[in-house]
């Protein structure tokens, strides 16, 4: 029984997929995707760390300023106690505002970094998938060509579907 062109194509495709070259191409796509994903993670972590460092700096500076002004108020002997408390409450409120703003900025920066990370990883995954699909489609075309050549050679040699011997 003669092998059909579809069976030949399937067999050649399997051979191509098992070849070292094909495996190396697929592995290179996976390696590229892993590298790009790790780079995106590193960029995210760096942005998050920078945001945390900046917020820590901003809050520390605001707190140091708050304490300095509290000491200045406390050292003012001529001010009434109620007025000192009112100024202290204002300073505390100002510090709280700076603290909240710093934390909000940090949250915005980290959220933006997370969004960029997700967008990049999605794009990298899409590119890797397209490359893998391209390799696979190329393998299918190669298998089709090999099957066509095989069948053409078989016909040229004079084989029939019922015979394994030439018809001359």
C-alpha positions as CSV (number, residue, x, y, z in Angstrom):
1,X,0.0,0.0,0.0
2,X,1.4,3.3,-1.0
3,X,2.0,6.1,1.4
4,X,-0.3,9.1,0.9
5,X,1.0,12.6,0.4
6,X,-0.6,13.7,3.7
7,X,1.1,10.8,5.5
8,X,4.4,11.8,4.0
9,X,3.9,15.4,4.9
10,X,3.0,14.4,8.5
11,X,6.1,12.2,8.7
12,X,8.4,14.9,7.3
13,X,6.9,17.5,9.7
14,X,7.6,15.2,12.6
15,X,11.2,14.8,11.5
16,X,11.6,18.6,11.1
17,X,10.1,19.2,14.6
18,X,12.5,16.6,16.1
19,X,15.5,18.1,14.3
20,X,18.2,19.9,16.3
21,X,17.8,23.0,14.2
22,X,14.1,23.3,14.9
23,X,14.6,22.6,18.6
24,X,17.4,25.2,18.7
25,X,15.1,27.8,17.0
26,X,12.3,27.1,19.5
27,X,14.8,27.2,22.4
28,X,16.1,30.6,21.2
29,X,12.6,32.0,21.2
30,X,12.1,30.7,24.8
31,X,15.4,32.1,25.9
32,X,14.7,35.5,24.3
33,X,11.3,35.6,26.1
34,X,12.8,34.6,29.4
35,X,15.5,37.3,29.0
36,X,13.0,40.0,28.1
37,X,10.7,39.0,30.9
38,X,13.6,39.1,33.4
39,X,14.7,42.5,32.1
40,X,11.1,43.8,32.5
41,X,11.0,42.4,36.1
42,X,14.3,44.1,36.8
43,X,13.0,47.4,35.5
44,X,9.9,47.1,37.6
45,X,11.9,46.3,40.7
46,X,14.2,49.2,40.1
47,X,11.4,51.6,39.6
48,X,9.6,50.3,42.7
49,X,12.8,50.6,44.7
50,X,13.5,54.1,43.5
51,X,9.9,55.1,44.4
52,X,10.4,53.6,47.9
53,X,13.7,55.4,48.4
54,X,12.2,58.7,47.2
55,X,9.2,58.4,49.5
56,X,11.4,57.5,52.4
57,X,13.6,60.6,51.7
58,X,10.6,62.9,51.3
59,X,9.0,61.6,54.5
60,X,12.2,61.8,56.5
61,X,12.8,65.3,55.3
62,X,9.2,66.3,56.1
63,X,9.5,64.7,59.6
64,X,12.9,66.4,60.3
65,X,11.3,69.8,59.3
66,X,8.3,69.1,61.5
67,X,10.5,68.3,64.5
68,X,12.6,71.4,63.9
69,X,9.6,73.6,63.7
70,X,8.1,72.0,66.8
71,X,11.4,72.8,68.7
72,X,11.2,76.4,67.5
73,X,7.7,76.7,68.8
74,X,8.6,75.1,72.1
75,X,11.5,77.5,72.5
76,X,9.2,80.5,72.1
77,X,8.6,81.4,75.7
78,X,6.4,84.4,75.0
79,X,3.8,82.4,73.0
80,X,0.7,81.3,74.8
81,X,0.2,77.5,75.3
82,X,-3.0,77.4,73.2
83,X,-1.3,79.2,70.4
84,X,1.7,76.8,70.6
85,X,-0.8,73.9,70.4
86,X,-2.5,75.4,67.4
87,X,0.8,75.9,65.6
88,X,1.8,72.3,66.5
89,X,-1.5,71.0,65.0
90,X,-0.9,73.0,61.8
91,X,2.6,71.6,61.6
92,X,1.4,68.1,62.2
93,X,-1.3,68.5,59.5
94,X,1.4,69.8,57.1
95,X,3.5,66.8,57.8
96,X,0.5,64.5,57.4
97,X,-0.2,66.1,54.0
98,X,3.4,65.6,52.8
99,X,3.4,62.0,54.1
100,X,0.1,61.3,52.2
101,X,1.3,63.0,49.1
102,X,4.6,61.1,49.1
103,X,2.8,57.7,49.6
104,X,0.3,58.6,46.8
105,X,3.2,59.4,44.5
106,X,4.9,56.2,45.4
107,X,1.7,54.2,44.7
108,X,1.3,56.0,41.3
109,X,4.9,55.3,40.3
110,X,4.6,51.6,41.3
111,X,1.3,51.2,39.5
112,X,2.7,52.8,36.4
113,X,5.7,50.5,36.6
114,X,3.4,47.5,37.0
115,X,1.4,48.6,34.0
116,X,4.5,49.0,31.9
117,X,5.7,45.6,33.0
118,X,2.5,43.9,32.1
119,X,2.3,45.7,28.8
120,X,5.9,44.7,28.0
121,X,5.5,41.1,29.0
122,X,2.3,40.9,26.9
123,X,4.2,42.3,23.9
124,X,7.1,40.0,24.4
125,X,4.8,37.0,24.7
126,X,3.0,38.0,21.5
127,X,6.3,38.4,19.6
128,X,7.6,35.1,20.8
129,X,4.3,33.4,19.9
130,X,4.5,35.0,16.4
131,X,8.1,33.8,16.0
132,X,7.2,30.3,17.1
133,X,4.2,30.2,14.8
134,X,6.4,31.4,11.9
135,X,8.9,28.6,12.6
136,X,6.1,26.1,12.7
137,X,4.6,27.4,9.4
138,X,8.0,27.2,7.8
139,X,8.3,23.6,9.0
140,X,4.9,22.8,7.5
141,X,5.9,24.3,4.2
142,X,9.2,22.4,4.2
143,X,7.4,19.2,5.0
144,X,4.9,19.9,2.1
145,X,7.9,20.5,-0.3
146,X,9.6,17.3,0.9
147,X,6.3,15.3,0.4
148,X,5.9,16.8,-3.1
149,X,9.4,16.0,-4.1
150,X,9.1,12.5,-2.8
151,X,5.8,11.9,-4.7
152,X,7.3,13.5,-7.8
153,X,10.3,11.2,-7.6
154,X,8.0,8.2,-7.0
155,X,5.9,9.1,-10.1
156,X,9.0,9.8,-12.2
157,X,10.4,6.4,-11.3
158,X,7.2,4.8,-12.5
159,X,5.8,3.5,-9.3
160,X,2.1,3.0,-9.0
161,X,0.0,2.9,-5.9
162,X,-0.4,-0.9,-6.2
163,X,3.2,-1.7,-7.0
164,X,6.6,-1.1,-5.6
165,X,8.2,-1.8,-9.0
166,X,8.6,0.6,-11.9
167,X,6.3,0.2,-14.9
168,X,8.7,0.1,-17.8
